[in-house]
Amino acid sequence: MYRANEERYDFMTYNRCGNRGLKLPAVSLGLWHNFGGVDVLENGRAMLRRAFDLGITHFDLANNYGPPPGSAEENFGKLFKQDFLPYRDELIISTKAGYLMWPGPYGEWGSRKYLLASLDQSLKRMGLDYVDIFYSHRPDPDTPLEETMMALDQAVRSGKALYAGLSNYTADMTRKAASILCDLGTPCLIHQPKYSMFERWVEAGLLDVLEEEGIGCIPFSPLAQGLLTNKYLHGIPEGSRAAKSWGFLKPHQVDPALHKVGKLNLMAQERGQTLAQMALAWILKDRRITSVLIGASSVKQIEDNVETLKNREFSDEELHSIENILRS
Ligand SMILES: NC(=O)c1ccc[n+]([C@@H]2O[C@H](COP(=O)([O-])OP(=O)(O)OC[C@H]3O[C@@H](n4cnc5c(N)ncnc54)[C@H](OP(=O)(O)O)[C@@H]3O)[C@@H](O)[C@H]2O)c1
């Protein structure tokens, strides 16, 4: 039987989500890869346990995580029931709906019909009464924003979610969606955008909107799916995401990144940390960031990533060098 580490709150930093009441750990764990039906359940168990023992109180899911879609939620449900039931009130569990889950016109995007049905399915798969955060996973060009936001508001009012979140919404759409949610009485808690040294669109407006609206920010793929680590410097290792047929990182994406990764890796070594740690610290340096949402395939990676918190400071010179490398 699992008993959580008594010292689990001694090391982690917890940041307030925008100007809301909820705090999230500076490092959160996502279950997009490595928790599906194709993966080893016991490895998932070990990662969830170690994460919680290190103070990671936030686990992020979505209806479609797997493969097959839904299997990450099912596996999480099994592990939650066996290990984490006594700790439910210490955990922030999120899920999302937006991508394809079932056939026909109601199985994806942003209609009220789809979002609320999907949330019910997610709760069933995970064996939960409620999730802490329910996200609209992507904006829907064919559904009025009001309808999607009313579905999020309904999810919260029904008690099936505690907070509402947005993912992959542009700065403009976020401002509009946030205003609708506020009018409905369910302020947007958090935005989940893709953000890393290699993917910086949020710097061109979204982060400003989030700050103005008091919304938190939890960047996903902060390690560019593993590219911003030292793992691909000598080829594509067996078992890595780029080596798996179902992995979202494709082998052809690896080579073009390597000249920058090599230089960044040297800088990280000079700072006395791993490249993964430097890449996470670089995101966390912005006070508008609530948490970095990492993925992992082993306990060791989680440990490595949480160690980031020991060295989060950058000199102006270091930041300048990083910019030069990223522009090279
Ligand atoms: N809202 C959205 O649309 C959306 C989209 C994508 C993801 N997400 C969320 O964001 C989470 C994280 O995304 P992500 O998995 O792409 O994040 P990531 O942190 O950029 O990449 C995770 C991968 O990097 C490698 N890695 C992690 N730590 C490492 C370390 N210390 N040393 C060496 N390699 C390391 C591992 O690759 P290997 O597996 O190769 O070992 C791991 O699977 C997802 O689980 C999901 O919850 C949301």
PDBQT file of the ligand as one rigid body, heavy atoms in Angstrom, charges set to zero:
ROOT
HETATM    1  N1  LIG A 401      -3.268  21.462 -24.013  1.00  0.00    +0.000 N 
HETATM    2  C1  LIG A 401      -2.694  20.842 -25.014  1.00  0.00    +0.000 C 
HETATM    3  O1  LIG A 401      -3.079  20.977 -26.179  1.00  0.00    +0.000 OA
HETATM    4  C2  LIG A 401      -1.536  19.940 -24.704  1.00  0.00    +0.000 A 
HETATM    5  C3  LIG A 401      -0.759  19.402 -25.744  1.00  0.00    +0.000 A 
HETATM    6  C4  LIG A 401       0.342  18.619 -25.404  1.00  0.00    +0.000 A 
HETATM    7  C5  LIG A 401       0.625  18.359 -24.068  1.00  0.00    +0.000 A 
HETATM    8  N2  LIG A 401      -0.173  18.864 -23.093  1.00  0.00    +0.000 N 
HETATM    9  C6  LIG A 401       0.091  18.588 -21.658  1.00  0.00    +0.000 C 
HETATM   10  O2  LIG A 401       1.437  18.901 -21.354  1.00  0.00    +0.000 OA
HETATM   11  C7  LIG A 401       2.077  17.757 -20.785  1.00  0.00    +0.000 C 
HETATM   12  C8  LIG A 401       3.530  17.775 -21.089  1.00  0.00    +0.000 C 
HETATM   13  O3  LIG A 401       3.747  17.724 -22.486  1.00  0.00    +0.000 OA
HETATM   14  P1  LIG A 401       5.040  16.997 -23.030  1.00  0.00    +0.000 P 
HETATM   15  O4  LIG A 401       5.038  15.585 -22.552  1.00  0.00    +0.000 OA
HETATM   16  O5  LIG A 401       5.159  17.259 -24.478  1.00  0.00    +0.000 OA
HETATM   17  O6  LIG A 401       6.171  17.817 -22.193  1.00  0.00    +0.000 OA
HETATM   18  P2  LIG A 401       7.726  17.944 -22.264  1.00  0.00    +0.000 P 
HETATM   19  O7  LIG A 401       8.130  18.096 -20.838  1.00  0.00    +0.000 OA
HETATM   20  O8  LIG A 401       8.099  19.005 -23.240  1.00  0.00    +0.000 OA
HETATM   21  O9  LIG A 401       8.262  16.559 -22.848  1.00  0.00    +0.000 OA
HETATM   22  C9  LIG A 401       8.246  15.397 -22.069  1.00  0.00    +0.000 C 
HETATM   23  C10 LIG A 401       9.256  14.393 -22.592  1.00  0.00    +0.000 C 
HETATM   24  O10 LIG A 401      10.559  14.934 -22.482  1.00  0.00    +0.000 OA
HETATM   25  C11 LIG A 401      11.455  13.938 -22.045  1.00  0.00    +0.000 C 
HETATM   26  N3  LIG A 401      11.979  14.330 -20.723  1.00  0.00    +0.000 N 
HETATM   27  C12 LIG A 401      11.316  14.872 -19.675  1.00  0.00    +0.000 A 
HETATM   28  N4  LIG A 401      12.149  15.155 -18.668  1.00  0.00    +0.000 NA
HETATM   29  C13 LIG A 401      13.386  14.785 -19.074  1.00  0.00    +0.000 A 
HETATM   30  C14 LIG A 401      14.652  14.828 -18.487  1.00  0.00    +0.000 A 
HETATM   31  N5  LIG A 401      14.830  15.337 -17.274  1.00  0.00    +0.000 N 
HETATM   32  N6  LIG A 401      15.710  14.354 -19.180  1.00  0.00    +0.000 NA
HETATM   33  C15 LIG A 401      15.569  13.857 -20.418  1.00  0.00    +0.000 A 
HETATM   34  N7  LIG A 401      14.361  13.787 -21.047  1.00  0.00    +0.000 NA
HETATM   35  C16 LIG A 401      13.282  14.255 -20.380  1.00  0.00    +0.000 A 
HETATM   36  C17 LIG A 401      10.688  12.645 -21.985  1.00  0.00    +0.000 C 
HETATM   37  O11 LIG A 401      10.813  12.035 -23.247  1.00  0.00    +0.000 OA
HETATM   38  P3  LIG A 401      10.894  10.439 -23.448  1.00  0.00    +0.000 P 
HETATM   39  O12 LIG A 401       9.481   9.967 -23.318  1.00  0.00    +0.000 OA
HETATM   40  O13 LIG A 401      11.460  10.326 -24.818  1.00  0.00    +0.000 OA
HETATM   41  O14 LIG A 401      11.792   9.897 -22.371  1.00  0.00    +0.000 OA
HETATM   42  C18 LIG A 401       9.272  13.121 -21.775  1.00  0.00    +0.000 C 
HETATM   43  O15 LIG A 401       8.313  12.186 -22.219  1.00  0.00    +0.000 OA
HETATM   44  C19 LIG A 401       1.297  16.593 -21.385  1.00  0.00    +0.000 C 
HETATM   45  O16 LIG A 401       1.442  15.405 -20.624  1.00  0.00    +0.000 OA
HETATM   46  C20 LIG A 401      -0.105  17.124 -21.313  1.00  0.00    +0.000 C 
HETATM   47  O17 LIG A 401      -0.616  17.011 -20.003  1.00  0.00    +0.000 OA
HETATM   48  C21 LIG A 401      -1.226  19.654 -23.388  1.00  0.00    +0.000 A 
ENDROOT
TORSDOF 0
